[in-house]
Amino acid sequence: MLRAGRDAVSFCQDRSIDQLRTDALFRRALVHALQEVGEAASRISAEGRARIPSLPWGKIVGARNILIHVYWGVDHEQVWRMATLDVPDLLAALESACAAWPMGTTGPSAPS
């Protein structure tokens, strides 16, 4: 989730929503990164999700399902909002949870 989320944020730097609408390469890269965030979220254990109960896990996975299955009807404005508003908050929560994860457990390794 961290890697794909960071990619999504970096893809948007120095870009605009108008470029999202007109640049197919940018759009596909961003949508794919957001799909990866949702796919990774779907694989987080109940224990992992419990560490960040404030995250809308169901909505994150649901967004992935829409991006995967309704690709012809994806709302570019929604994609832009997710990448520029939601994902930075998600990253902050994930980074905080990973930093607080006890060493020597079966939890995640240090964020990369």
N, C-alpha and C positions, 0 to 999 in steps of 0.2 A: 504494500500500500504506500509505503514511504517513497520508494523509488518512482513509482508511477505518478504519485501525487506531485512529487518534485518536478518530474518531467512536464506534467500538465501546466504547472505554474511557470516554469521556464519557457515553455512554448509560447505563452501569452505575453512575455515581457517584450516591450517595444512593438506590440501588435495592437490591433483594434478589432472590434466586433465586425466592422466592415470587411477587414481582411479575412475573418473567419467565414464570412458569407461568400467571398470571391476566390479564395485561395484553397483549392481542393487538397493540396498536400498538407497545409497547415490544419485544415478542418479534419482530415482523416487522422493525422497524428494526434491531435487533441482528443478527438472522440475515442481513439484507441487507448490512449493513456487513461481516460476516465473509465473506460470499460475494464481496464486492468485493475483500477482501484476497487471497483465493485466486485470483480471476480475474487480479488484477494480478500475483501471484506466477507465474502460468502464462506471463506475457508477459515476464518478466525474462530477459535474455540469459544465455548461459553465462558470459560475462565478468562480468556483474553478480552472478550466483550464486556465482562463484568468489571474490568479494570477501567473502562471508559464508558460508563453507563449513559453519559450525556450524549454520546454519538447516536444518531438515528440509523442504526445498523440496517434495519429493514428498508429504509429509504435509499441508503447507499446501494444496497443490492438491487432494489427495485429500479434505480436509475440505470444500473448496468443492464438489466433485462430490457429496458426500453431501448437503450442504445444498441443492443445486440439484435433485437427482434423487430424494431420499428425504425430501422435506419433511414428509410425513405421519408419518415415523418418527424425526424428529430428537429426540435426547435433550437435554432442557432442561438437565440437570446438566452435560453435556459442553459445550454452548454457553456456559454460565456460566463453566466452568473455562477455556475457550479465551479468552473475553473478559476475564476478571479475572486470569488467571495467565499464559497464553501470549502474548497480544497485547502486554502491557506489555514483556515480554522481547524480543519481536519488534521493537517500536518502538525500544527502546534499541539493538539491533543495527543496524537500518536507519539510525537517526540517526547512529550512529558511522561507518558505512560511507559515508554521504553526506557527512559532514563531512571525511572523509579522501580523497574522490574528487578527483583532480587537476583543477584549473581548466583550461579550454580543451580538454577531451576531449569525447567524445560521450556521456559519462556523465550521470547525473541532474543536474538543477539543484538549487539549494539547497532543503532541505526547506521545505515550506510548512505 
